[in-house]
Amino acid sequence: MTTTDPAPAPPAPAVQDPSTTHDVVIVGGGLVGASLAIALEGSGLDVVLLEASAGAMPAVFDQRNLSFAEATVNALAALGVMRHLQGAPAPIRRIHVSRAGDFGRVVLEAGAHGREAFGQVVVARDFGHALEARLAEMPGLRRLRPARFLRLEDGDGAARVLWIADAQGERTLRTRLLVGADGAGSAVRGALGIGIGTHDYAQTLFVARLQADRVPDGTAFERLGDDGPAALLPRADRHYGLVLAVPRTRADEVAAMDEAAFVQLAQRRFGWRAGRFIACGPRTAYPAVRTVAAALVAPRAVLVGNAAQAIHPVGAQGFNLGLRDALTLAEEIRAARAADPAADCGAAGLLARHATRRVEDRARTLAFSDGLARVTANSAPLLRPLRSLGLLATGLSASLQAGLVGGAMGYRGDVPALCRDPGVAA
């Protein structure tokens, strides 16, 4: 008697759902997309969050660290996220910036500017758990996971129609506002036809947890050099979070190093400012590429976070900038609904106001990050005295330091209300 395998089942037919028009569909359940969903809680809107994963976070989040500017800490506390952190964040009380081979340095003290800290360092995995715990408190939020954005189809002007793939197969969703929060390679951005400008820094960034013989004292170090920037962020677990840039041509060599050799490389790059480096945990690597969308909005659509701009991590501005994208959008939606409870959250005027408010913050942050990454990695001898004089002048000038401090704390341009401390004038 012979047996044969049953014929494969035919693919599930596409399932469409044309009857419901959601108010907001957020594509991307990462840090910025999830934060936007939380910021819209209580708005009375029908919000859908499309998440690519079913809840498990990649192992890489064990090693990455997030430097939250003061404005970010204020906002996340107001949104109820910070209270869900499993571990205490580490305060950044001091920022130390120097460049190998140049004289001069910049040391910014939070106390000198009337602050206990410029911001806080949070382990990315812990922050991911805190976001998940906060989302779980929102029964009105519809979460589709795992779900993938596939494409857009022509709408009628009153809504965007997007195709997704989830457990029900392929189907459509209608939404008055489509939010692309799906990262630097944003499929939403591509479907909208929004172009991008890119710059490859020809660097690979290695991220690891690093132990020194001196316990971190709240100092964040930025060490700049011909090979690119390196940073040490103080963590609450008595370790540092290390970000080390190397030329792309050396990436394979550095990846193949054993722990001792990698620790020695980090020591050579930093010197002894943070003490003697003892050990490091597993390291991960990713390329440093800047990607900037040519526009933030399209008809009934908006880009936030890395879908709008993915920048070099020097200066630790990326997530902070993306969060301000999300908070500004939420603020504009809430203001429109307060004026008219039936206000259309995808209206052209609302999106135009959002885009206008993001111009200054976005431009200044992009210029700061890109300029620092390019100039400090340029080994031209003629630039050395200029860089040194710049570091020396900034280290001595209270007004120049004040500008750096404001940016480091997240106060650039039109800052969303949730970012402002109640004790600071708006």
N, C-alpha and C positions, 0 to 999 in steps of 0.2 A: 504494500500500500504506500502510495506516495502522497506527500503533502506539499502544498505550495503556500508561500506567504500570501496573506490577503493583499488585495490591491490597495495601494495607498489611497487614503481618503482625499477627495478633491479639496482644494483650498477653500477656506470659508469665504462665502460671498461678502463683498463689501457691504458694511452696514452704515447707513446714513442716518443722521439725526437732524433733519432740517427744521423740526418744529420748535426747537429751543434756541433762543439767542442769548448767550451769556453776556454779562457786562464786560468781564476781563478774563482773558485766557493768557496765563504766563507760561511760556515755553522755557523750561529750565528750572529745576528745583535745587540749584546750587545755593551758594551763600547769599548772592544778591537776589535771586528769584524768590527764595524762601523769605528773605527779609521784606521784600515788597509785599508778599502775601500777608505777612503779619502786620505790616503798616496799614493795610486796607481793612483789617478786622474792625467790625462795628460800623462800617461805612454804609451798610445796607445793600452792597453790591453782590451780585452772583459771580464769585471768583472761582476759576478753575486753575489748578497748578499741575502742569504736565512734567513728570519726572522720569528721567531715563532709567534710573535704577529702582529696584524694589525696596530700597531702604538701607542696604549695606553700603558703607563708605569704603573707598579704595584704601589700601594699606598705606599709600603715600601720605595720607593725612596724619599718620602717627608722627611724622618727622617735621612737617611744615609748621611754621609759626606765623601768627598774624599779629602785626603791630597795629593796634587800634589807637587812632588819634583821639584826643579828648572829645572832639565832636562826635566821633563814632561811639565812644563809651556812653556819652550822654544819651544818644539816640537809642542804643540797644538796651540801656537800662529803662528808658521810658517805654520801650516796646515789650518789656518783660522778659527779655532774652538773657540778660546777664545773671539773673537770679538762678538760672538753670545750669550754670557752669558747675561741673563736678569738682574742679580744682580752682584754687584762687588764682586770678591773673597776677602777673608780675608788673609792678609799676616801672615806667621809664622816667627816672628822675634826672637823668643827665644824658646828653647826646655828645659824643666825641667824634669829630670828623678830622681825618688827616689823609695825606697822600704820600706814598713811598717816594723818596727822592726829592721832595719839596720841603722847604721850611715853612713854618706857620701851621697853625691848627685852629679849629673852632671847637670850643667847649661851651655848650649851652646848659645852664643850670635852671631847673624848673623853679626852684625857690627864688631865684633872682627875678623871675617874671610873675611872682605871686601865685604860683601853682605848686601843689604837692607833687604832681607828675605831669609830664607832657601827654601821656597816654598809658596804655597797658599792653602787655604781650599775652596772647592766649594761644594755646596749642590748638591747631586747626581741627583736630579730631574732637577735642572737647567742645569746641564751638559748634561743630556739626551736630553733636548730641544735644547741645542746648537748643539749637534751632528745631531739632526734631521734637524735643519735649514741648517746646512752645507751640509748634504746629499742632501737636496732639491735643492741645487745649482749645482748638478752634473747630468745633463740630460743624460749623456752617461752611467751612472750606471744602471744596470738592477736589480731592487729589486723585489723579490718574497716574498709576505707576505699576509696572513699568509701561511707559508710553513714549512713542517717538513721533516727532513732527515729520511729515512726509513732504507736503507741498501746499501751495495755495491754489485756489481756483478763483475765477472771476466772481466777485460779489455784486450786489445791487447798489452799492454805495452806502447802504444803511448798516452793513456789517462786513466783516472779513469772514471768509469761508476757508477753513484749513482742513486738510486731510491728516489724520493721525493713524497710528497703528498701536493697538493695545490688545488686551486679552479678548476683546470682542472682534478682533480682526481690523480691517481698514474701514474707517468711517469718517464722517465729517463733523466738524464743530463750527458753529456760527458764534461770532463774538463782536461786540461793539468796539472793543479795543484788544489788539493783539500785542503782547509784550515779548520781545525777544531777549531772553536772559540766558541764552544757551551757549555762552562762551565765545572764545576768540575765533573759532571756526564756525560761527553761527549759521545754521541752515536757514533760520528765519531771515537773517540779513540778506543772504543770497537770494532767497525766494522773493524778497521785496525789491531786488535789483539795486540795492545800495552798494556802491563801490567802496573800496578800502584803499588806504595808503599803508604800505608796510616798510619796515626797515629791519633787516637782520643784523644784529650787533655782532654776529660771528662769535658768540660766546655761548658756552654751556654752563648752566648754573647747577651746582651741587648743593644739596640741602641735607643737613644732618643735625643731630643733637650732639653737643660737644661738652666735655667736662674739663674744667681747669682746676689747678690746685688752689685757686682763690674763688670763693663763692661770689657769684654776681652781686654787685652792690647797687643795681638799678641803672647802670650805665649801658647805653646802646652804642656800639662802635660801628662807624662807617670807615673802612680803610680802602682808599682808592689807589689805583696803580695802572701800569701799562697793560696788565693782563685783564683789567676790568675791576669792578668793585667787589668788596667782600664786606659782610656785615655779621655782627654778633648781637643777638638780642637776649636780654636777661630773661630767664624763665623762672617760674616759681619753684621748680623741682631742683634748684641749685645747679642747673646746667645752663648752657647757652644754646640758643638756636643759631646755627651757622648757615649762611648763604655765601657760597664761594664761586665766583665766576672765573672760568679759565677760557683761553682761546679755543674755539671749536676744533682746531687742529690737534689740540692736546687732550680732548675729551676722552678718547679711548684709553690713552695712557693713564689718565687720572682715575678713570673708572676701574682700571685693572689693579690699582695700588691696594696693598693690604692696609689694614687699619693704621699701623704705625707710620707707614709712608705718607698716608693722607694727613694724619695729625701733624707730621713734620712740615708738610706743605702749608697747612693752615698756619702753623707757627711762624714760618718764614714770611708769610703774607702779612700777618698781624704784628709781628714782633712780640714784646713781652708786656704790652699794656694791660692785658687781662690776666696775666700770670702765665704759668707753664701749662700747656695743654697736655692732658693725660690720656684721654680716650674719646672715641666718638661712636655713635650708634650707626645703624644701617644708613646708607646715603642713597639718595635718589637724584636723578639728573633730568633737566629739561632745557630746551634751547631758549635763548633770550631773543624774542622777536617782537617788535612793536607793530600792532595792528590797530589802525584808527579808521572808523567808519566815516564816510564822506558826509553823512547826514544822520541825525538822531531820530528823526521821525519821517513817516510816510503816511498816506491816508489811512487812518484808523490803525496805526501801528507805531511802536516806539521801541528803541533799543536801549538797554541798560547794562551796566557792568562791562565785562569783557567783550560782550557782543558790540558794545559801543566803542570801547577802547581797551586794548590790552597793552600795558606799558612795562618798561623795565622795572624790576623791583627795587632798584637803588632809591633810597628815600622812603621805601615802604608805603607807597601811595595808592597802589592798585585797588585793594578792596575798599579802602576809605572813600576813594573817588566813586567807585561803583555804587556804594551804599547811598551816597549823596544823590546819585542819579535816581535811585529808587524812591528815596524819601521826598525828593522834589516832585516827582510824578504823583506820589500819593497825596502830597500836600495840595497840589493843583486840583486833583480829583475831589478831595474833601471840600476845598473852597467852593468849587462849582456846585457841589451837592448841597452845601450850606445855603448858597444863594437861591438854588432851585432844586428841590428834591428829585425832580424828574430830569435833571441835567444829563446830557449824553457824555459819558466819560471818554468817548472816542472822537469828540467834536474837534474840528480842525483848529478852532481858536484855542481850546485847552492845550492841545499838543504844541501849538506855536508858542504859547506862553511858557510851557515846560522847556522847549528847546532854547528859547531866549534866556531863560534863567540859568541854563547850564553853560552858557558860552564862556563867561569869565573864569569860573572855577575850572572848567575842563581845559581851556587854553593855557592857563597859568600852571596847572599841574602837569600837563603834557610837556610844556616848555621846560619846567624845572627838572622833571625826570629824564627827558631826552637829552637836555643840555648837560646835565651832570654825568650821564652815562657816556656821552661822546667826548666831552672835553677832558674828563679825568682819565680816559683810556688812551688819549692821544699822547704819544711819546715824543712829539716834535720838540727839540731843544729850545726853540724860541718861545714855546708856551710855558715852559717851566717857571721862569721868573714871574710871568703874569699870574699863573696859578698860585704861586707862593704869596705874591702880594695880595691876591684876592683873599686867601685864607687868613693872612695876617690882618688885613683890614677888617674882615668880618669878625675875627676874634677880638678886635679892639673896639669896634663900633657898636654902641647900644642900638642905634637905629637900624643898622643892617641885621643885627641879631633879632630884633623885634619882628622884622619881616619874615625871617626864617622860622621863628617860633610860631607865628600865626599860621603859616602854612603847615608846619609839622603837627599842629594841633587840629588841623582840618578846617580852619576858618579862612577860606578863599572865596571871594565873590559872594553871591546870594546864597547864604547858608540856610537850609531848611530849619524850621523852628525847633524840631526835636533835637537838633544838634547843639543848640545853645543852652548853656547852663543857666538856670534861673537867676543866678547871682551876677550874671554878666549882661550888660545892656545889649539890646538887640541892635 
